[in-house]
């Protein structure tokens, strides 16, 4: 692979790591098992696999690499899910954020930086804003269950 191409790959890796860190920061802030470093590694790794499939193996089927990234990240995400005491599951959102972060890395690797940035903004909105809405609804329901007026 030419040195110029490798320099471009490094630039893509840095963008993927930065965008992935934004998602990891939320997971870290809320004390979930996969934080900043995990998300950065997932996004950067998915980006590198995507770029390698494009530049290092130009005559190969790049869709095979992409498909295997999706499956592989699914196994990683499954490792963060645990059974909760009450019979439910915990950390499903964190597993989903790992999976979606891999997609961000793949988008950067494919050169779709705007798409990756938009995905991160939407993911952040889901993780932060929707969580606040859920908590407010849960608090309201708890108050109604206790007979407390809202």
C-alpha positions in Angstrom: 0.0 0.0 0.0 1.5 3.4 -1.0 2.6 5.7 1.8 0.1 8.4 0.7 -2.7 5.9 1.1 -1.5 4.9 4.5 -1.5 8.5 5.6 -5.1 8.9 4.4 -6.0 5.7 6.3 -4.4 7.2 9.5 -6.5 10.3 9.0 -9.7 8.2 8.7 -8.7 6.2 11.8 -8.4 9.4 13.8 -11.8 10.7 12.7 -13.4 7.3 13.5 -11.7 7.3 17.0 -12.9 10.9 17.7 -16.5 10.3 16.6 -16.6 7.0 18.5 -15.3 8.7 21.6 -18.3 11.0 21.7 -20.5 7.9 22.1 -18.2 6.3 24.6 -18.2 9.5 26.7 -21.9 9.1 27.4 -21.5 5.4 28.3 -18.6 6.3 30.6 -20.5 9.2 32.2 -23.4 6.9 33.0 -21.1 4.2 34.4 -21.8 1.5 31.8 -19.4 -1.4 31.3 -18.2 -0.2 27.8 -16.8 3.3 28.0 -14.7 5.7 25.9 -11.8 3.4 25.2 -14.0 0.5 24.2 -16.1 2.6 21.8 -13.0 4.2 20.3 -11.4 0.8 19.7 -14.6 -0.5 18.1 -15.1 2.4 15.8 -11.4 2.6 14.8 -11.2 -1.1 14.3 -14.2 -1.2 12.1 -12.8 1.7 10.2 -9.5 -0.1 9.7 -11.1 -3.3 8.6 -13.2 -1.3 6.1 -10.2 0.6 4.8 -8.1 -2.5 4.5 -10.8 -4.2 2.5 -10.8 -1.3 0.1 -7.1 -0.5 -0.2 -5.1 -3.6 0.8 -7.3 -6.1 -1.0 -8.7 -4.1 -4.0 -9.7 -7.2 -6.0 -11.5 -8.9 -3.1 -15.2 -8.7 -2.2 -15.3 -5.8 0.3 -18.9 -6.7 1.3 -17.6 -9.9 3.0 -15.4 -7.8 5.3 -18.3 -5.5 6.1 -20.6 -8.4 6.9 -18.1 -10.0 9.2 -17.6 -6.7 11.1 -21.3 -6.6 11.8 -21.3 -10.2 13.0 -18.1 -9.9 15.0 -19.3 -6.8 16.8 -22.5 -8.5 17.7 -20.5 -11.1 19.7 -18.6 -8.3 21.4 -21.8 -6.5 22.3 -23.3 -9.7 23.6 -20.5 -9.9 26.1 -21.7 -6.7 27.8 -25.2 -8.0 28.3 -25.8 -9.6 31.7 -28.9 -11.1 33.4 -30.3 -8.7 36.0 -31.4 -9.8 39.4 -35.1 -9.4 38.6 -34.9 -11.7 35.5 -34.5 -9.0 32.9 -31.3 -8.0 31.1 -28.9 -5.2 31.7 -26.6 -3.2 29.3 -28.6 -3.9 26.2 -28.3 -0.2 25.2 -24.5 -0.3 25.7 -24.4 -3.4 23.5 -26.4 -1.5 20.9 -24.1 1.5 21.1 -21.1 -0.7 20.5 -22.8 -2.2 17.4 -23.8 1.3 16.1 -20.3 2.7 16.8 -18.9 0.0 14.6 -21.2 1.3 11.8 -19.8 4.8 12.4 -16.3 3.4 12.0 -17.3 1.6 8.8 -18.9 4.8 7.4 -15.7 6.8 8.1 -13.7 4.0 6.5 -15.9 4.2 3.4 -15.4 8.0 3.2 -18.9 8.9 4.4 -17.8 11.3 7.1 -21.0 13.4 7.0 -23.1 10.3 7.4 -20.9 9.1 10.3 -21.2 12.6 12.0 -25.0 12.6 11.5 -25.2 9.0 13.0 -23.1 10.1 16.0 -25.4 13.1 16.6 -28.5 10.9 16.4 -26.9 8.2 18.6 -26.0 10.9 21.2 -29.6 12.2 21.1 -30.9 8.8 21.7 -28.5 8.0 24.5 -28.9 11.4 26.3 -32.1 13.2 25.4 -34.3 10.1 25.1 -32.9 8.8 28.4 -34.0 12.1 30.1 -37.5 11.7 28.6 -37.7 8.1 29.9 -36.6 9.1 33.4 -39.1 11.9 33.5 -41.9 9.5 32.5 -40.7 6.9 35.1 -40.7 9.6 37.8 -44.2 10.7 36.8 -45.4 7.1 36.9 -43.8 6.5 40.3 -45.5 9.6 41.7 -48.9 8.5 40.4 -48.3 5.0 41.9 -47.6 6.7 45.3 -50.6 8.9 45.0 -48.4 12.0 44.8 -49.9 14.7 42.6 -47.6 15.8 39.7 
